[in-house]
Amino acid sequence: MENHKKIFSGSEITALAVKNILEENHVEYLERNDVQSAVRAGFGTSIQAVHIFVFEEDVPKVRELLTGFELADED
């Protein structure tokens, strides 16, 4: 994931909305879902358990598309 940047961390429900917007605009993304990982292992999760990453070159476009969402801080 060297060329990827985290743009969102949050709940599964909000992540679904973010993913729908990305898909509608043909933006490729990676999802890390700590909720599902924790459930399979028998543990609890934090509130911000879903993380979405996009290619670095797509970050400006994604930030514009997701205006109004609480996005991950820039590193």
N, CA, C and O atoms as a printed pandas DataFrame, in Angstrom:
     atom_number atom_name residue_name chain_id  residue_number  x_coord  y_coord  z_coord
0              1         N          MET        A               1    0.808   -1.187    0.000
1              2        CA          MET        A               1    0.000    0.000    0.000
2              3         C          MET        A               1    0.856    1.259    0.000
3              4         O          MET        A               1    0.438    2.300    0.507
4              5         N          GLU        A               2    2.024    1.166   -0.554
5              6        CA          GLU        A               2    2.935    2.311   -0.583
6              7         C          GLU        A               2    2.343    3.510   -1.310
7              8         O          GLU        A               2    2.574    4.652   -0.914
8              9         N          ASN        A               3    1.584    3.261   -2.366
9             10        CA          ASN        A               3    1.037    4.351   -3.172
10            11         C          ASN        A               3   -0.360    4.758   -2.735
11            12         O          ASN        A               3   -1.035    5.519   -3.429
12            13         N          HIS        A               4   -0.796    4.256   -1.589
13            14        CA          HIS        A               4   -2.142    4.540   -1.113
14            15         C          HIS        A               4   -2.122    5.485    0.079
15            16         O          HIS        A               4   -1.150    5.536    0.833
16            17         N          LYS        A               5   -3.203    6.227    0.236
17            18        CA          LYS        A               5   -3.349    7.165    1.349
18            19         C          LYS        A               5   -4.707    6.914    1.997
19            20         O          LYS        A               5   -5.719    6.764    1.313
20            21         N          LYS        A               6   -4.710    6.871    3.328
21            22        CA          LYS        A               6   -5.974    6.677    4.035
22            23         C          LYS        A               6   -6.787    7.958    3.940
23            24         O          LYS        A               6   -6.310    9.040    4.280
24            25         N          ILE        A               7   -8.034    7.816    3.469
25            26        CA          ILE        A               7   -8.885    8.994    3.345
26            27         C          ILE        A               7  -10.081    8.935    4.287
27            28         O          ILE        A               7  -10.772    9.937    4.474
28            29         N          PHE        A               8  -10.332    7.772    4.879
29            30        CA          PHE        A               8  -11.491    7.655    5.759
30            31         C          PHE        A               8  -11.253    6.597    6.818
31            32         O          PHE        A               8  -10.683    5.541    6.546
32            33         N          SER        A               9  -11.701    6.896    8.033
33            34        CA          SER        A               9  -11.775    5.937    9.131
34            35         C          SER        A               9  -13.087    6.202    9.835
35            36         O          SER        A               9  -13.359    7.330   10.244
36            37         N          GLY        A              10  -13.899    5.173    9.978
37            38        CA          GLY        A              10  -15.181    5.381   10.636
38            39         C          GLY        A              10  -15.983    4.112   10.748
39            40         O          GLY        A              10  -15.442    3.007   10.702
40            41         N          SER        A              11  -17.274    4.282   10.895
41            42        CA          SER        A              11  -18.178    3.150   11.078
42            43         C          SER        A              11  -18.434    2.440    9.753
43            44         O          SER        A              11  -18.183    2.984    8.678
44            45         N          GLU        A              12  -18.939    1.210    9.856
45            46        CA          GLU        A              12  -19.270    0.450    8.651
46            47         C          GLU        A              12  -20.357    1.151    7.838
47            48         O          GLU        A              12  -20.307    1.153    6.608
48            49         N          ILE        A              13  -21.320    1.734    8.507
49            50        CA          ILE        A              13  -22.435    2.385    7.811
50            51         C          ILE        A              13  -21.950    3.591    7.013
51            52         O          ILE        A              13  -22.304    3.743    5.844
52            53         N          THR        A              14  -21.151    4.441    7.630
53            54        CA          THR        A              14  -20.630    5.607    6.919
54            55         C          THR        A              14  -19.672    5.172    5.820
55            56         O          THR        A              14  -19.637    5.782    4.751
56            57         N          ALA        A              15  -18.899    4.126    6.071
57            58        CA          ALA        A              15  -17.980    3.607    5.055
58            59         C          ALA        A              15  -18.738    3.145    3.816
59            60         O          ALA        A              15  -18.245    3.304    2.699
60            61         N          LEU        A              16  -19.924    2.576    3.994
61            62        CA          LEU        A              16  -20.737    2.165    2.842
62            63         C          LEU        A              16  -21.081    3.366    1.966
63            64         O          LEU        A              16  -21.019    3.279    0.740
64            65         N          ALA        A              17  -21.440    4.478    2.585
65            66        CA          ALA        A              17  -21.757    5.686    1.822
66            67         C          ALA        A              17  -20.528    6.194    1.075
67            68         O          ALA        A              17  -20.617    6.575   -0.092
68            69         N          VAL        A              18  -19.383    6.199    1.752
69            70        CA          VAL        A              18  -18.129    6.640    1.127
70            71         C          VAL        A              18  -17.794    5.742   -0.061
71            72         O          VAL        A              18  -17.455    6.234   -1.137
72            73         N          LYS        A              19  -17.889    4.430    0.131
73            74        CA          LYS        A              19  -17.571    3.485   -0.949
74            75         C          LYS        A              19  -18.518    3.660   -2.128
75            76         O          LYS        A              19  -18.087    3.571   -3.278
76            77         N          ASN        A              20  -19.793    3.907   -1.868
77            78        CA          ASN        A              20  -20.748    4.125   -2.960
78            79         C          ASN        A              20  -20.366    5.337   -3.796
79            80         O          ASN        A              20  -20.420    5.285   -5.025
80            81         N          ILE        A              21  -19.981    6.419   -3.145
81            82        CA          ILE        A              21  -19.566    7.625   -3.874
82            83         C          ILE        A              21  -18.325    7.338   -4.709
83            84         O          ILE        A              21  -18.249    7.744   -5.869
84            85         N          LEU        A              22  -17.351    6.638   -4.126
85            86        CA          LEU        A              22  -16.133    6.306   -4.866
86            87         C          LEU        A              22  -16.451    5.430   -6.069
87            88         O          LEU        A              22  -15.933    5.665   -7.160
88            89         N          GLU        A              23  -17.298    4.423   -5.880
89            90        CA          GLU        A              23  -17.652    3.523   -6.981
90            91         C          GLU        A              23  -18.402    4.257   -8.086
91            92         O          GLU        A              23  -18.142    4.028   -9.267
92            93         N          GLU        A              24  -19.332    5.138   -7.715
93            94        CA          GLU        A              24  -20.087    5.907   -8.710
94            95         C          GLU        A              24  -19.182    6.794   -9.550
95            96         O          GLU        A              24  -19.508    7.125  -10.690
96            97         N          ASN        A              25  -18.042    7.179   -8.983
97            98        CA          ASN        A              25  -17.099    8.057   -9.685
98            99         C          ASN        A              25  -15.866    7.310  -10.182
99           100         O          ASN        A              25  -14.862    7.925  -10.542
100          101         N          HIS        A              26  -15.947    5.995  -10.199
101          102        CA          HIS        A              26  -14.895    5.122  -10.737
102          103         C          HIS        A              26  -13.537    5.354  -10.088
103          104         O          HIS        A              26  -12.510    5.388  -10.767
104          105         N          VAL        A              27  -13.543    5.514   -8.767
105          106        CA          VAL        A              27  -12.303    5.675   -8.006
106          107         C          VAL        A              27  -12.000    4.344   -7.327
107          108         O          VAL        A              27  -12.811    3.830   -6.555
108          109         N          GLU        A              28  -10.832    3.796   -7.620
109          110        CA          GLU        A              28  -10.430    2.537   -6.991
110          111         C          GLU        A              28  -10.032    2.792   -5.541
111          112         O          GLU        A              28   -9.448    3.825   -5.216
112          113         N          TYR        A              29  -10.358    1.830   -4.674
113          114        CA          TYR        A              29  -10.038    1.975   -3.257
114          115         C          TYR        A              29   -9.733    0.615   -2.640
115          116         O          TYR        A              29  -10.070   -0.432   -3.193
116          117         N          LEU        A              30   -9.098    0.658   -1.500
117          118        CA          LEU        A              30   -8.875   -0.529   -0.676
118          119         C          LEU        A              30   -9.593   -0.298    0.641
119          120         O          LEU        A              30   -9.629    0.819    1.158
120          121         N          GLU        A              31  -10.163   -1.366    1.177
121          122        CA          GLU        A              31  -10.862   -1.270    2.455
122          123         C          GLU        A              31  -10.221   -2.221    3.459
123          124         O          GLU        A              31   -9.953   -3.383    3.153
124          125         N          ARG        A              32   -9.980   -1.707    4.662
125          126        CA          ARG        A              32   -9.549   -2.560    5.773
126          127         C          ARG        A              32  -10.655   -2.499    6.816
127          128         O          ARG        A              32  -10.924   -1.450    7.400
128          129         N          ASN        A              33  -11.289   -3.644    7.036
129          130        CA          ASN        A              33  -12.433   -3.693    7.933
130          131         C          ASN        A              33  -12.043   -4.414    9.213
131          132         O          ASN        A              33  -12.043   -5.643    9.269
132          133         N          ASP        A              34  -11.711   -3.646   10.237
133          134        CA          ASP        A              34  -11.318   -4.227   11.517
134          135         C          ASP        A              34  -12.508   -4.809   12.273
135          136         O          ASP        A              34  -12.325   -5.619   13.182
136          137         N          VAL        A              35  -13.732   -4.404   11.907
137          138        CA          VAL        A              35  -14.926   -4.961   12.548
138          139         C          VAL        A              35  -15.007   -6.446   12.243
139          140         O          VAL        A              35  -15.148   -7.268   13.148
140          141         N          GLN        A              36  -14.917   -6.786   10.965
141          142        CA          GLN        A              36  -15.021   -8.189   10.574
142          143         C          GLN        A              36  -13.865   -9.009   11.130
143          144         O          GLN        A              36  -14.055  -10.154   11.541
144          145         N          SER        A              37  -12.683   -8.437   11.144
145          146        CA          SER        A              37  -11.523   -9.135   11.704
146          147         C          SER        A              37  -11.729   -9.415   13.184
147          148         O          SER        A              37  -11.426  -10.510   13.657
148          149         N          ALA        A              38  -12.240   -8.439   13.912
149          150        CA          ALA        A              38  -12.452   -8.602   15.354
150          151         C          ALA        A              38  -13.550   -9.614   15.642
151          152         O          ALA        A              38  -13.435  -10.411   16.573
152          153         N          VAL        A              39  -14.613   -9.585   14.845
153          154        CA          VAL        A              39  -15.710  -10.531   15.048
154          155         C          VAL        A              39  -15.216  -11.955   14.862
155          156         O          VAL        A              39  -15.540  -12.840   15.654
156          157         N          ARG        A              40  -14.443  -12.171   13.830
157          158        CA          ARG        A              40  -13.919  -13.518   13.570
158          159         C          ARG        A              40  -12.993  -13.990   14.687
159          160         O          ARG        A              40  -12.924  -15.182   14.983
160          161         N          ALA        A              41  -12.287  -13.051   15.301
161          162        CA          ALA        A              41  -11.351  -13.408   16.367
162          163         C          ALA        A              41  -12.021  -13.418   17.744
163          164         O          ALA        A              41  -11.422  -13.871   18.720
164          165         N          GLY        A              42  -13.258  -12.923   17.827
165          166        CA          GLY        A              42  -13.972  -12.915   19.093
166          167         C          GLY        A              42  -13.688  -11.715   19.969
167          168         O          GLY        A              42  -13.864  -11.780   21.186
168          169         N          PHE        A              43  -13.248  -10.615   19.366
169          170        CA          PHE        A              43  -12.939   -9.399   20.116
170          171         C          PHE        A              43  -13.927   -8.292   19.775
171          172         O          PHE        A              43  -14.696   -8.407   18.821
172          173         N          GLY        A              44  -13.902   -7.223   20.557
173          174        CA          GLY        A              44  -14.683   -6.025   20.261
174          175         C          GLY        A              44  -13.908   -5.131   19.313
175          176         O          GLY        A              44  -12.766   -5.422   18.956
176          177         N          THR        A              45  -14.541   -4.041   18.912
177          178        CA          THR        A              45  -13.886   -3.114   17.982
178          179         C          THR        A              45  -14.054   -1.683   18.463
179          180         O          THR        A              45  -14.843   -1.397   19.364
180          181         N          SER        A              46  -13.298   -0.798   17.845
181          182        CA          SER        A              46  -13.464    0.628   18.115
182          183         C          SER        A              46  -14.522    1.188   17.169
183          184         O          SER        A              46  -14.962    0.511   16.240
184          185         N          ILE        A              47  -14.918    2.414   17.415
185          186        CA          ILE        A              47  -15.926    3.055   16.569
186          187         C          ILE        A              47  -15.381    3.279   15.161
187          188         O          ILE        A              47  -16.108    3.108   14.182
188          189         N          GLN        A              48  -14.115    3.658   15.051
189          190        CA          GLN        A              48  -13.509    3.906   13.743
190          191         C          GLN        A              48  -12.790    2.654   13.270
191          192         O          GLN        A              48  -11.561    2.604   13.222
192          193         N          ALA        A              49  -13.572    1.649   12.924
193          194        CA          ALA        A              49  -12.994    0.353   12.637
194          195         C          ALA        A              49  -12.892    0.023   11.151
195          196         O          ALA        A              49  -12.355   -1.025   10.794
196          197         N          VAL        A              50  -13.395    0.896   10.279
197          198        CA          VAL        A              50  -13.284    0.664    8.844
198          199         C          VAL        A              50  -12.408    1.769    8.264
199          200         O          VAL        A              50  -12.631    2.953    8.517
200          201         N          HIS        A              51  -11.415    1.368    7.488
201          202        CA          HIS        A              51  -10.462    2.314    6.910
202          203         C          HIS        A              51  -10.499    2.165    5.391
203          204         O          HIS        A              51  -10.484    1.050    4.869
204          205         N          ILE        A              52  -10.545    3.286    4.690
205          206        CA          ILE        A              52  -10.570    3.273    3.227
206          207         C          ILE        A              52   -9.354    4.037    2.718
207          208         O          ILE        A              52   -9.046    5.139    3.170
208          209         N          PHE        A              53   -8.676    3.412    1.762
209          210        CA          PHE        A              53   -7.461    3.966    1.170
210          211         C          PHE        A              53   -7.680    4.152   -0.329
211          212         O          PHE        A              53   -8.364    3.352   -0.966
212          213         N          VAL        A              54   -7.095    5.216   -0.890
213          214        CA          VAL        A              54   -7.118    5.443   -2.336
214          215         C          VAL        A              54   -5.693    5.719   -2.803
215          216         O          VAL        A              54   -4.806    5.991   -1.994
216          217         N          PHE        A              55   -5.484    5.647   -4.116
217          218        CA          PHE        A              55   -4.178    5.998   -4.661
218          219         C          PHE        A              55   -3.894    7.464   -4.358
219          220         O          PHE        A              55   -4.801    8.296   -4.368
220          221         N          GLU        A              56   -2.628    7.772   -4.089
221          222        CA          GLU        A              56   -2.237    9.144   -3.742
222          223         C          GLU        A              56   -2.683   10.156   -4.789
223          224         O          GLU        A              56   -3.101   11.261   -4.442
224          225         N          GLU        A              57   -2.599    9.791   -6.072
225          226        CA          GLU        A              57   -2.960   10.747   -7.124
226          227         C          GLU        A              57   -4.464   11.029   -7.164
227          228         O          GLU        A              57   -4.887   12.014   -7.769
228          229         N          ASP        A              58   -5.273   10.182   -6.529
229          230        CA          ASP        A              58   -6.721   10.391   -6.491
230          231         C          ASP        A              58   -7.188   11.207   -5.282
231          232         O          ASP        A              58   -8.360   11.577   -5.208
232          233         N          VAL        A              59   -6.298   11.488   -4.347
233          234        CA          VAL        A              59   -6.689   12.159   -3.098
234          235         C          VAL        A              59   -7.386   13.502   -3.343
235          236         O          VAL        A              59   -8.436   13.734   -2.744
236          237         N          PRO        A              60   -6.861   14.401   -4.189
237          238        CA          PRO        A              60   -7.568   15.679   -4.389
238          239         C          PRO        A              60   -8.997   15.490   -4.914
239          240         O          PRO        A              60   -9.927   16.151   -4.450
240          241         N          LYS        A              61   -9.161   14.596   -5.874
241          242        CA          LYS        A              61  -10.493   14.318   -6.429
242          243         C          LYS        A              61  -11.409   13.756   -5.349
243          244         O          LYS        A              61  -12.568   14.157   -5.243
244          245         N          VAL        A              62  -10.894   12.832   -4.553
245          246        CA          VAL        A              62  -11.692   12.190   -3.506
246          247         C          VAL        A              62  -12.096   13.199   -2.435
247          248         O          VAL        A              62  -13.238   13.191   -1.975
248          249         N          ARG        A              63  -11.184   14.050   -2.044
249          250        CA          ARG        A              63  -11.516   15.067   -1.026
250          251         C          ARG        A              63  -12.654   15.965   -1.521
251          252         O          ARG        A              63  -13.519   16.366   -0.742
252          253         N          GLU        A              64  -12.648   16.271   -2.803
253          254        CA          GLU        A              64  -13.721   17.084   -3.377
254          255         C          GLU        A              64  -15.040   16.308   -3.400
255          256         O          GLU        A              64  -16.090   16.856   -3.065
256          257         N          LEU        A              65  -14.984   15.039   -3.796
257          258        CA          LEU        A              65  -16.183   14.205   -3.854
258          259         C          LEU        A              65  -16.810   14.001   -2.481
259          260         O          LEU        A              65  -18.032   13.928   -2.347
260          261         N          LEU        A              66  -15.966   13.910   -1.472
261          262        CA          LEU        A              66  -16.447   13.573   -0.134
262          263         C          LEU        A              66  -16.574   14.788    0.780
263          264         O          LEU        A              66  -16.468   14.667    2.000
264          265         N          THR        A              67  -16.798   15.949    0.192
265          266        CA          THR        A              67  -17.028   17.145    0.998
266          267         C          THR        A              67  -18.216   16.879    1.915
267          268         O          THR        A              67  -19.264   16.417    1.462
268          269         N          GLY        A              68  -18.056   17.166    3.183
269          270        CA          GLY        A              68  -19.124   16.923    4.148
270          271         C          GLY        A              68  -18.886   15.693    5.003
271          272         O          GLY        A              68  -19.492   15.545    6.064
272          273         N          PHE        A              69  -18.003   14.807    4.549
273          274        CA          PHE        A              69  -17.628   13.650    5.353
274          275         C          PHE        A              69  -16.412   14.013    6.188
275          276         O          PHE        A              69  -15.586   14.826    5.775
276          277         N          GLU        A              70  -16.304   13.411    7.359
277          278        CA          GLU        A              70  -15.111   13.608    8.184
278          279         C          GLU        A              70  -14.036   12.670    7.655
279          280         O          GLU        A              70  -14.097   11.459    7.868
280          281         N          LEU        A              71  -13.056   13.234    6.969
281          282        CA          LEU        A              71  -12.008   12.436    6.344
282          283         C          LEU        A              71  -10.824   12.291    7.273
283          284         O          LEU        A              71  -10.665   13.047    8.232
284          285         N          ALA        A              72   -9.993   11.303    6.973
285          286        CA          ALA        A              72   -8.779   11.079    7.760
286          287         C          ALA        A              72   -7.858   12.284    7.618
287          288         O          ALA        A              72   -7.808   12.916    6.563
288          289         N          ASP        A              73   -7.136   12.596    8.676
289          290        CA          ASP        A              73   -6.175   13.700    8.641
290          291         C          ASP        A              73   -5.059   13.374    7.677
291          292         O          ASP        A              73   -4.673   12.216    7.517
292          293         N          GLU        A              74   -4.541   14.414    7.033
293          294        CA          GLU        A              74   -3.393   14.220    6.151
294          295         C          GLU        A              74   -2.158   13.978    6.992
295          296         O          GLU        A              74   -1.959   14.615    8.026
296          297         N          ASP        A              75   -1.325   13.043    6.536
297          298        CA          ASP        A              75   -0.067   12.731    7.250
298          299         C          ASP        A              75    1.025   13.664    6.827
299          300         O          ASP        A              75    2.150   13.559    7.315
